Amino acid sequence: MSAVNLPALPQSILKKLFNKPSTYYLNPLIQPSSPQKPKKEKTAMTQTHKRTLLLTLDAFETLFHPRPSVPEQYASAAHHFGLPKTAITAERVLSAFKPVFKAQSQARPNYGRDDVIRGCYGGPRQWWGEIIRGTFSRVLAEHYHYNNITTDSDNNNSNSRSQVDLPDGLVGYLLDRFASKEGYALYDDVGPFFSHIRAVKENEGRLGPFERVVVGVVSNSDDRVPAVLKSLGLRVGDCRADEGVDSMRLSGFEERSSSEMTEGSGVNDGVSDIDLVITSYEAGVEKPSPRIFEVARRQAKALTRVEDLGGWTCVHVGDDVDKDYRAAVGAGWDGYFLARGDEARSADADNVIRSLVDLIPMLEAYR
């Protein structure tokens, strides 16, 4: 996303590229026991030799998108809380948001994760709250300046841009909005795609050569992603990143126990659409680093209780050429670039799909 722009989910949303994977060959299956021997019950060891697909997807601008745009939602919320429409427009919000977001990302990378671990920062809620305040303060300060309007903060502090008061409740309202379906919508192809994958998993069927399918999300975002996906109607398991004990005690939007992060979920009835969610905030590293993909592999292994990942094929799909497509290939995975929007469609990339539904026959064609 670059990130749920979550308000964002900022991380807003980027693009991807690279060469086709050079081969789709997989490790051969174990040969069955000879007919003369009595049939053995399935064990954990025999399960390890199933051909397994680990399929991970980016979140923001791959599965869901802001609805309407983030600047429009900020402006609408400001008007609802009594800020003047003449001062707060979507265009001015966008202009102010960009430098505020950039400065915050540089000052406290990855939602302030390192400072959270040191115990001196509140995590994503504080991080986004500061961006919201900074954005509106910048818009209002410029409005007052150009219209020669004097405020109490001007009289008390020369640094008025950072001192503009906001209505009570505005920041909390936007934080909650962008942690649920209120701020986002699924792309049209997401429902049909997961319906197909769910049918395969529920019926214990095959997807091409794969006898087992594990679906995950790998996203440069904070821990709002699972809540957003659930709110939008997808079934999401509880498996998360556990990059050291520190990640298990990170403060964030989602509350969970450390056992849920590794053991998976029994919360949802039936099969999960998404078995694991790996965010950069919890993993401690962002795409395009190969390490976040390794965290996803490790968690998939823990979730399925499979010791040997040699028979697995790992595939990642996303809308950013560098942070999804190239990053996946660089980590030794197969990468697919999902072209969302006109600009993305012109990207110079192999392994391009226009819809998640287009991915299904490609996966079925693996040998």
N, C-alpha and C positions, 0 to 999 in steps of 0.2 A: 501498500500500500503503500506504497508505499505505503496503513494502516491504516476497525472498524475504524480510512478515515472513519475510523470510528470517529467521532465527530469528524469526524472523523474518522473515525477509524482511519484515520489519517493515513497516515501511512497511506496514504491516499491511493496510490494506485499507479502502477507503473507498467513496464512492458518487458517482453522477453524474446530471446533468440539463441540460435546455435545450430549445430548439425544434427541430422537424424542420428539416433543411436545406431551404431554400426552393426549391431546384431541383436536378435531376439532369442538366441539359443539359451535354453535353461538346463539345469542339471537333470540328468535322466532320473526317472522314477525308480524306486526300489522294485525289484522283481518280486512277484508274489511267491509264497511258499509253494513247494511242489505238492501236487494233489494227493500224494501218498501220506503226507503228514496231516495230523488232525488240525482243524482250523483253530487258530488262536484268537482270543478276544482282543479287541483293539486296546492298545496301551498308549501311554504318552509317547513312547519311542516310535510306534508306527505312525502316530499322528504327525510326527515331525517331518515325515517324508511326503506329506501331501504337497502338491504344487500350490503355492500360496502367492496371492497378489496383495502387496501392500500398496494401496492407492491413496495418495494424499493430495489435497486440494488447497489452494490459497483461499482466503475468506473474502476479504473486502474487494469488491469489483470483480470477483470471480463467482462467488455464490450469492452475494447480496450487494446492494448499493444504497446510498442515501436516497430517501424519497420524502419531499423534494430535495434539492441540493442542500448541502450543509449551510452555506450562507443564507439561503432562503429560510431555513428553519431557525437559524440564529436571529434573523431579523424579525420573523413572525413572533418568536418568543419574546423578544424585546418589546415589541408593540403590545403584546398581551399584558406585559408587566408595567406598561405605562410610559415607556421611553418614546420620544417623539419620532413619528414616521419620517419627518423631514430630515432628521439626523441619522437614523438607522436605516440603511438600505442594503440589499443583498450585495450590491457592487462594492459599497464601502466596507462591509464586513469581510468580503473576500480579500480586498486590498490590505486590510489590517491583519487578517488572520495569517497570511503567508509569512510575514517577517516575525510575528509573535511565535508561530509554530516552529520556525527555523531556529530562532534563538533558544527556545525551550528545549528543543531536541539536542542542541549543542551543549547547553548548560547541564541538562540532566538526561543523558542518553537512555534509551530503552525504559522510558517512564520513571526514571529515577531509581532503577532497581538497586544499584550499588549503594545508594544513600539509604534506601529502605532497609537493606541488610545491615547497614551500620546503625540503624535505629534513629536516623535523623531526618527521615522524610516519610510522608504518608502514602506514597504509592500513586497508582493511576488516577484515583479520584482527586487527589491534590494536584497532580500534574495537569489534568484536563481542566480543573477548576481555575488554575492560574492562567491557562490559555484563554478560557472564556472571559475572565476578568480583564486580561491584557488586551484582548481583541476589542471588547466594548469600550474600554478606557481609551484606547487609541482612536477609535471612531468618534467618541464623544469629545475628546480633547481637541481633535482637529475641527470638529463642527463648531465648538465654542470659540476656537481661535479665529476661524475664518468669518464668523459672524459677530466677533467682538463681544462675546457674552462672557461676563465675569461670574465665576462660581465661588462658593465658600472655599473650595480646595485651592483655588488660585490665590486667595488672600492668605491662606495658611501655609502653603507649600509651593515653591517654585516648580517642583517636579509634578505638575498637575496631571500629566498623562498617566501616571501610575496611581493617582489618588482619587480618580473619579469614582463616586459612590454609585453602586448598582442597586436596583430594587431587591428587597429581601425575596428569596425564593427563586430568582432567575437562574443562578448558577446550578442549584440543585435540580431544578426542572430540566435543564438541558442535559445534565449528567444522567438523569434517569431516562430521559427520552432516548438518548443514544446508547442505552444499555438494553433496549427492547425493540420490538417490531414497530414501535411508534416512529422511529427514525429511519427505518430501512424497509426494503422490499427485496424478495428473492427475484432473480432473473427468471424469465419464463421457462428456460430449459432445465432449471434445477429440479423442479417437481417430477417431470417425466424421467429424468436421469436417475433420481433416487428411487422412484417406483420400480424401475427395472432392477437396480442393484438390490433393493429390499426383497423382491420376489426371488432372486437367486439365493440370497442368504436364508430366507425363511424356509424355502423348499430344499435347502441343502443341495442345491443344484450346482452346475458348473458355469463358469464364465469363460468360454473358450477352453483352454487347457487347465484352467485354475479350478481346483477343488475347494479352495477356501479363499475368501476375499475379506481383507481388513481395510476399512476406510478411515482415513484420518484427515485432519486439517492441520496445515503448517502455515502459520501466519505471523508476520511482523506486526504484532498488536498486543494489547493488554488482555487481561483475562475476562473482558466482557464478551468475547466471541461466543463461548458456549451459551450464555444467556440469550444473546441475540438470535442464535440459530434455533434454540428451543422455542423462543417466542414466535419465530417465524414458522413453526410447525414441524421442524425436523426432530427426530429422535437422536439424542446425543448421550453417549456413554460418559462415564466419569473419569476415564483414564486421561491423565495430564502429564506434563513434563515433571520429572523429579531430579533436576540437575543439582544434585547435592542436597543435603538437609536444608540448606538455606531457602531453596525454592518452596519447600513445604510450609514455611512460616511467613511467606511474603504477604503483606497486606494488599488487598485488591478488591475488586467488585464481587468475586465469587468466593463463597465460603465452602470449605470441604475439609475432610480429614485426610491425613497423609496416606491412609490405607486405600482410600478411594482413588488416589492419583495413580496407583500402580496396579490395583487389582481389577479395575474395571467396574462396571455398574450393574446393579440389579434394580435400579430405579425405574427404568422404562419397561413397560410391558412389551414383550416381544423383542424383535431384533432391532438393534440400534442402526440408524442410517449412518451415523458417524461414530466410530468406536473410540477414537482418541482425538484430543485437541492439544496441539503443541504450539504455544504462543512464545514469541521472543521474550516476553516479560518473564515467563516462568522458566524457559530454557536457559536464559542468561546470554543468549546470542541471537543475532538476527541473520536472516537470509541476506546475502548469498553465502554465508559461512557454511561449509559442509557439516559443521558440528550440529546444527539444528536438525539436519536430516538424520544424523546418527542418533540423536535423541529420539526421534520418531521411530527409527528401527528398533532401538532398545526397548521402548515402551510397547511396541507391537509384540515383541518377543515376550515381555512380561505378561502382557494381556492374554496372549494365546498359550502361555506356558510352554513355548517351544524353545528347546535349547539350541537347535541348529538352524540358522537362517540361510544355509547354503542353497536350499531349494526354493527360495523366495525370489520374486521379481518385484522391484520397487519402482513405482511410477509417480511422478509429481506433475500436477497441472496448475497453471496460473496465468494471470493476465500481464505479467511483467517479464519481458524478455530476459533481463539480467538477473533479477532476484528470484525468479521462478524457473524459467526454462534453462538458462545457462547454469544457474546454481545447481539445479538437479543433476544435469549432465556432469558438472564438475565434481559432484559427490558420488558419481558412479551409478546414478539412477537413469531411467529413461525420462526425458522431459517432453512436455507438450505445452505449446504456447496457445492460450485461449485468446483469440482476437475479439475483444469487446470494443465496439465503437469504430468510427471511420479511421482514426489515426492508427489504431492498432492493426487494422486490416492491411495497412500499407507497410507494415514492418517486414524487414528482410529476414525471414526466419523459416527454417524447415520445421517439420512436425507441427504445423499450424492447424488448429481446429476452430471452427466458427461457433460451435455449440457443444455443450457437454454431452449431448445425445450422440454427436458424431464420434465421441471417444469409444462408445460401446463396441461397434464393429471392429475398431482397431484393436481393442483388448481381446476380443474373441478370435482375432486372426493370429495372435501369438502362437508360436510353436515351441 
